[in-house]
Amino acid sequence: MLKVSELYIYPIKSLAGIKLNRAEVTDRGFKHDRRWMLIDENNRFLSQREVALMALLKVSIEDAGVTVTFNKTSIQIPFDFENQEFISVEIWDDTCRAQLIDKNIDKWFSDILGINCRLVYMPDESLRVTDPRYAPAGSVTSFADAYPFLLIGQASLDDLNSRLDVAIPMDRFRPNIVITGSEPYQEDLIDEITINGISFSGVKLCARCNIPTIDQQTARASKEPSKTMAKYRLKNKKIYFGQNLIHSATGLINVGDEVTILSKHTEDRFIV
């Protein structure tokens, strides 16, 4: 039986994630997931790809907002803030509307990361559509790379770790949903599943960048696991690990919920 074993959100894109026992599914992904983002002086998103130190900024959700901690210093980012200044920001090939928050918060992040940056929020009225080549019209996402959810099977990580000299944790791959009970890479072929009455559809295998090579506890990079994955998870010059999902309803899912597979993909693009 397939079950949900782990749930994660990443409130501020590319900062540390938060492990949950229950997650609320909203129109654009889990509640609070990647609704905040750091941008550079050109209003383009920042990530661990360029600034690995971002991995060490720990995030927590409090009653009044988000708290970010680095070493012994922290800052609070309120859910309710007065700034009504909006700008256009770039994330990959997309441009969307975002809300500036506070100059003091911007300075805190800039001082720690050593780069001039600003923190922005995605308001509810800002609708960033998913790639129409893979997802149906009307599907939206947050500041995630491309889709609302990333699903990975624990068996897939176990198989990868059996090939590595030093095992790595799941946090290298930054999933939203982890499942157990599947065969390695069974998630590659998922077309439609249900979890606690909510339907999810697999739309695109996740092509991996360099972030899995960054240790999320030290921010140090290495050649693994990309070097090993390139030997058996390479297709069309890209390394694939995990399946991107979209969804058609809102609600709650919990660790321990059963995952029911309704259909599987047979297209060649889902086969590695």
Secondary structure as UniProt FT lines:
FT   STRAND          3..9
FT   TURN            13..14
FT   STRAND          18..20
FT   STRAND          22..26
FT   TURN            27..28
FT   STRAND          29..30
FT   TURN            31..34
FT   STRAND          36..39
FT   TURN            41..42
FT   STRAND          44..45
FT   TURN            48..50
FT   HELIX           52..56
FT   STRAND          58..61
FT   STRAND          65..70
FT   TURN            71..72
FT   STRAND          73..78
FT   STRAND          86..91
FT   TURN            92..93
FT   STRAND          94..100
FT   HELIX           103..113
FT   STRAND          118..121
FT   TURN            124..125
FT   STRAND          128..129
FT   TURN            132..134
FT   TURN            137..138
FT   STRAND          140..141
FT   STRAND          149..153
FT   HELIX           154..163
FT   HELIX           170..172
FT   STRAND          177..180
FT   TURN            184..185
FT   HELIX           186..189
FT   STRAND          190..195
FT   TURN            196..197
FT   STRAND          198..207
FT   HELIX           211..213
FT   TURN            216..218
FT   TURN            224..225
FT   HELIX           226..229
FT   TURN            230..232
FT   STRAND          234..235
FT   TURN            236..237
FT   STRAND          238..247
FT   STRAND          251..254
FT   TURN            255..256
FT   STRAND          258..264
FT   HELIX           268..270
//
